[in-house]
Amino acid sequence: MEYSHRYPAYPTQEVAAELDYHIDVHRQAYNYTLYEYENVDADDIGSAYNHHSRLSDWKDNYPVFSEVHSKALQRTVTRFYQNLTGLSEQKQNGRKVGKLNWKSPREFQSMTYSQSGFELKNTSGRRATLWLSKIGDIKLRYHREIPDEAAIKEVTVKKETTGDWFVSFGLETDDADLPEKPDVDSLDTSNSVGIDLGILNYIHTSDGKAVDWLDLEDEYERLQHEQRKLSRKEIGSSNYEKQRREVAKIKRHIRRRVLDYQHKLTTWLVREYDAVFVEDLDVKGMLEQPHNTRNKQDAAWRQFITLLEYKAELYGCHVVQVEAAGTTKECASCGVETVKPIWIREHSCPSCGFECDRDANAAMNVLQRGFSELGLGWPESTPVETALPTDTTRVSAKRVIETGSLGA
């Protein structure tokens, strides 16, 4: 299994200047890869592996490429081909996309050392040091240890728009070292949960828990205030750059709060249950709708599902995505569909009379579809009216963060 750990980095002024220089050389290498891809006979390149063989000629013709680590240079070429593959996949999915363009300095702010050229040392306490070949030592805030069973495959150094530095370690763990997932046949309504990703609540579970949203109103008020100040600055001036960084810091703070909350929430879920079933949402389509756009974007549901899936591997939990269409309309008790406008928050089935919260009904449907996806039938001895609560238990954002803090 592959995953990553990210740490704040604090390079000295001299090392930071060296990092900036190396990243710019890698940017030039990325752009030159694009140039050769478009202008050199495709039989000579066409893949990252073939393109790597041209790097010795690069160094002879352009000595600047000899100043960076060879494995990191290969990784930059691979990065271009990964972007190219991603572009091709989007075209195959029917999306209208253009072509890869040259990267400007503001668009290229990271580099990756792969396999060699780095060493993590002095990891006692909450501080550590990362050594990078041809650059030197970088101090890290080592706020969580890398597991002993995990191997460091690559190291990425990134400079954010705020000017702060971060280091990400790409880790790989043998699947044999991971906890085993519970047997599918052992799953039932007591150790499994369906999740409805909602608007009024961040999530609503099939066992009657509703988890609140994070309160970000103060952050957004501050962001709007700082953006108004930025709009009054002269573009390109030192005051504009200073204010731009202030805006970037607030945006980063919002992203961090959401991500931290998702980490805690997903850890809580995979520890609490043996199986978690979640809707496979069309997030792109939802964001294109005019109402509640900011809330949907803050929710970062695709990111939430990705975190949930990788946490499930670490903690031994089943996570299954199910078809989202109709979960709100369909009655969890009898299956009859009833159209409900967004402002109707209660489910009341005209066929069987089953009543509960709208989101709770959707979560129950997700749970049932999850069982079907795993080839399990809905337990006949526990009909939905008695097996699943219709009353909602409010779970505050603060409680989720406190509960999921360990090992998140």
Secondary structure, DSSP 8 states (H G I E B T S, - for coil): -EEEEEEEEE--HHHHHHHHHHHHHHHHHHHHHHHHHHHS-TTT-SSHHHHHTTHHHHHHH-GGGGGS-HHHHHHHHHHHHHHHHHHHHHHHTT----------TTT--EEEEESSSEEEE--STTEEEEEETTTEEEEEE--S---TTEEEEEEEEEE-TTS-EEEEEEEEE-GGGS-----GGG--TTTEEEEEE-SSSSEEETTSEEE-----HHHHHHHHHHHHHHHTS-TTSHHHHHHHHHHHHHHHHHHHHHHHHHHHHHHHHHHH-SEEEEEE--HHHHHTSSTTHHHHHHHTHHHHHHHHHHHHHHHT-EEEEEE-TTTTTB-TTT--B----TT--EEE-TTT--EEEHHHHHHHHHHHHHHHHTT----TTS-HHHHS-SS-EEE-HHHHHHHT-TT-
